[in-house]
Amino acid sequence: MTDEHSPATDGDPNATQPILVLRGSVRHLLIILGVLALCFVYLILIALGQIEMHTRTSGVGEGLFAIVFLGVIVHVAVKARQVDFTKPLMVIGPDGIAGQRLPKLIPWPMIERVDVPQARWAGFIYLTVRKDADPEILEVLRKRQPLERTVAIPHRWIPGFSSSEVKDIVNRYFERSRQS
């Protein structure tokens, strides 16, 4: 039984394709803001001398770190206000990738390369968009300079799918677009 084209290995073209949906979580946002706020308050209390450290400090360093934490809290809060939590952040389907920050759907044939870092702690799949893609999409992607023309997919945060399943689905969609 060395049949290379057994029904078990061939995918049914009429079978429904999985659609990966990444949603924002208000609960996670509030947890992050809460932890940052606790760190801010702790550092402020140390800087003001309300909490004494084992070794005496002037409080200047703690005060500067508190200001940095306050800046991070404001940045996270401002960025969170730009997100519509009633809509998915990103949708990955057989037709392509759509997202709140993307002006339109990026079809799979417009994807030049899929990079899946093999490091255990790597949390993203990187999709590089072709140079001749829609200028409107390229303009949005150029704003993120270090990853120009790149869409990052967080493969660990998609509910209902394991990290390896997400990687397999993205690779399957990409390979299918290369074949056609």
C-alpha positions in Angstrom: 0.0 0.0 0.0 2.3 2.7 -1.2 -0.3 4.7 -3.1 0.9 8.3 -3.2 -2.5 9.7 -3.8 -4.6 8.1 -1.2 -7.8 10.0 -0.1 -6.3 10.5 3.3 -3.4 12.6 2.0 -5.4 14.6 -0.6 -7.3 17.6 0.9 -10.9 17.9 -0.2 -11.1 21.1 -2.2 -14.8 21.5 -1.2 -14.0 21.2 2.5 -14.3 24.4 4.5 -11.1 26.2 5.1 -10.3 27.4 8.6 -10.4 31.2 9.2 -8.2 32.5 11.9 -9.6 35.5 13.8 -7.5 37.5 16.2 -9.6 39.6 18.6 -8.4 42.3 21.0 -9.1 41.7 24.6 -10.2 44.5 26.9 -9.5 42.2 29.9 -5.8 41.8 28.8 -5.5 45.5 28.2 -6.8 46.3 31.7 -4.4 43.8 33.2 -1.5 45.3 31.5 -2.5 48.8 32.4 -3.1 47.7 36.0 0.4 46.2 36.4 2.0 49.3 34.9 0.0 51.5 37.2 1.1 49.4 40.2 4.7 49.8 39.2 4.2 53.5 38.7 2.7 53.9 42.2 5.4 51.8 43.8 8.2 53.8 42.2 6.5 57.1 43.1 6.2 56.1 46.7 9.9 55.1 46.8 10.8 58.4 45.1 8.8 60.4 47.7 10.3 58.5 50.6 7.1 56.9 51.7 8.6 53.4 51.2 12.1 53.0 52.5 14.6 50.8 50.7 17.2 48.7 52.4 19.9 51.1 51.1 19.1 54.8 51.1 18.5 56.3 47.8 17.9 59.9 46.7 14.7 58.9 44.9 15.8 60.5 41.6 16.3 57.3 39.7 13.0 55.9 41.0 11.3 59.2 40.0 12.7 59.0 36.5 11.6 55.4 36.1 8.2 56.4 37.4 8.0 59.1 34.7 9.0 56.5 32.1 6.2 54.1 33.4 3.7 57.0 33.2 4.8 57.6 29.6 4.3 53.9 28.8 0.9 53.9 30.4 -0.2 56.9 28.4 1.2 55.4 25.2 -0.7 52.1 25.7 -3.9 53.9 26.6 -3.7 56.1 23.5 -3.0 53.2 21.2 -5.8 51.2 22.8 -8.3 54.0 22.0 -7.4 53.5 18.3 -8.6 49.9 18.4 -12.2 48.9 17.9 -12.6 46.0 20.3 -15.9 45.0 18.7 -14.2 44.0 15.4 -11.4 41.5 14.9 -7.9 42.9 14.9 -6.9 40.5 12.1 -8.6 37.9 10.0 -6.6 35.3 8.1 -8.6 33.2 5.5 -8.2 31.4 2.2 -8.7 34.7 0.3 -6.0 36.7 2.2 -5.3 38.8 5.3 -7.5 41.6 6.5 -6.9 43.8 9.6 -8.1 46.9 11.3 -4.9 48.8 10.4 -4.8 47.5 6.8 -6.8 49.5 4.3 -8.0 46.4 2.4 -7.6 42.7 2.1 -4.0 41.5 1.2 -4.6 38.5 -1.1 -2.2 35.6 -0.8 -0.7 36.0 -4.3 0.5 39.4 -3.1 2.6 37.7 -0.4 6.2 37.3 -1.5 7.6 35.3 1.5 6.5 33.6 4.7 9.1 33.6 7.5 8.5 31.3 10.5 11.3 31.8 13.1 12.3 28.5 14.6 13.3 29.9 17.9 11.1 28.6 20.8 10.2 32.1 22.0 9.4 33.6 18.6 5.8 34.8 18.7 5.2 36.0 15.2 5.0 34.7 11.6 6.3 37.3 9.2 4.7 37.7 5.8 6.5 39.9 3.3 4.3 41.7 0.8 5.6 42.0 -2.8 7.0 45.3 -4.0 4.4 45.6 -6.8 1.5 45.2 -4.4 -1.2 47.8 -4.0 0.4 51.2 -3.2 -2.3 51.9 -0.5 -1.3 48.7 1.4 2.5 49.4 0.9 2.0 52.9 2.3 0.5 51.6 5.5 3.2 49.0 5.9 6.0 51.5 5.2 5.1 53.4 8.4 6.6 50.6 10.4 10.2 51.1 9.3 12.1 48.1 10.7 9.5 45.7 9.2 8.8 47.5 5.9 6.4 45.5 3.7 5.9 43.0 6.5 2.8 41.8 8.2 3.4 40.1 11.6 0.9 37.4 12.7 1.0 36.5 16.4 0.6 32.7 16.1 0.3 32.1 19.8 -2.7 34.3 20.6 -5.4 32.9 18.2 -8.0 31.2 20.3 -9.0 27.7 19.4 -5.7 27.0 17.5 -2.4 25.9 18.7 0.8 27.6 17.5 1.7 24.8 15.2 -1.8 24.7 13.7 -1.6 28.4 12.9 1.8 28.0 11.3 0.5 25.1 9.2 -2.7 26.9 8.1 -0.7 30.1 7.0 1.9 27.9 5.2 -0.9 26.0 3.5 -2.7 29.2 2.3 0.6 30.6 1.0 1.6 27.4 -0.8 -1.8 27.1 -2.4 -1.5 30.6 -3.7 1.9 29.8 -5.2 0.5 26.7 -7.0 -2.3 28.6 -8.8 
